[in-house]
């Protein structure tokens, strides 16, 4: 298929350098780059799930789980509603 494509100057320069270095036609380099880029864009790698590691922090001395309102008052302050 024949089409007109406008390349940014830096992209064109990089493609021309690559074509010269690999001794391949400019057209072949552009097609290879487009194939690789389109493949990457159209089917990106799946993101790794985010995981956190729990850490047992325990309860500070002098505090008890028996009176939760007292713990909240100490943590948030008496004025917190």
C-alpha positions as CSV (number, residue, x, y, z in Angstrom):
1,X,0.0,0.0,0.0
2,X,1.4,3.4,-0.9
3,X,0.7,6.3,1.4
4,X,2.2,9.6,2.4
5,X,3.6,9.9,5.9
6,X,5.1,12.9,7.6
7,X,7.9,12.1,10.0
8,X,9.3,14.4,12.7
9,X,12.9,15.4,11.8
10,X,14.4,13.5,14.7
11,X,12.5,10.3,13.8
12,X,13.5,10.6,10.1
13,X,17.2,11.1,11.0
14,X,17.2,8.1,13.4
15,X,15.5,5.9,10.7
16,X,18.0,7.0,8.1
17,X,21.0,6.3,10.4
18,X,19.5,2.9,11.2
19,X,19.0,2.1,7.5
20,X,22.6,3.1,6.7
21,X,24.0,1.1,9.7
22,X,22.0,-2.0,8.9
23,X,22.4,-1.5,5.2
24,X,18.7,-2.0,4.6
25,X,16.2,0.2,2.7
26,X,14.7,3.1,4.6
27,X,11.2,1.7,3.8
28,X,12.1,-1.6,5.5
29,X,13.4,0.1,8.6
30,X,10.2,2.3,8.9
31,X,8.0,-0.8,8.4
32,X,9.9,-2.8,11.0
33,X,9.7,0.1,13.5
34,X,6.0,0.6,12.9
35,X,5.3,-3.1,13.4
36,X,7.2,-3.2,16.7
37,X,5.7,0.0,17.9
38,X,2.1,-0.9,16.9
39,X,2.5,-4.3,18.6
40,X,3.6,-2.6,21.8
41,X,0.9,0.0,21.7
42,X,-2.0,-2.3,20.8
43,X,-1.2,-5.1,23.2
44,X,0.6,-3.7,26.2
45,X,2.0,-6.0,28.8
46,X,-0.3,-6.8,31.7
47,X,0.4,-4.8,34.8
48,X,1.7,-6.6,37.8
49,X,-0.7,-6.7,40.7
50,X,0.2,-4.4,43.6
51,X,0.9,-6.2,46.8
52,X,1.6,-4.9,50.3
53,X,3.4,-6.8,53.0
54,X,1.6,-6.7,56.3
55,X,3.6,-5.9,59.4
56,X,2.5,-6.8,62.9
57,X,2.7,-3.6,64.9
58,X,1.3,-4.8,68.1
59,X,-0.2,-2.5,70.7
60,X,1.8,0.0,72.7
61,X,2.3,-0.5,76.4
62,X,-0.5,0.9,78.5
63,X,-3.2,0.5,75.9
64,X,-5.9,-2.2,75.7
65,X,-8.3,-3.3,73.1
66,X,-11.0,-3.7,75.8
67,X,-11.9,0.0,75.6
68,X,-12.0,1.1,72.0
69,X,-13.4,4.5,72.7
70,X,-10.4,5.2,75.0
71,X,-8.0,4.1,72.2
72,X,-9.7,6.3,69.7
73,X,-9.6,9.3,72.1
74,X,-5.9,8.8,72.6
75,X,-5.2,8.4,68.8
76,X,-7.5,11.1,67.5
77,X,-7.8,13.5,70.5
78,X,-10.7,14.2,72.8
79,X,-12.1,16.9,70.5
80,X,-12.4,14.6,67.4
81,X,-16.0,13.8,66.5
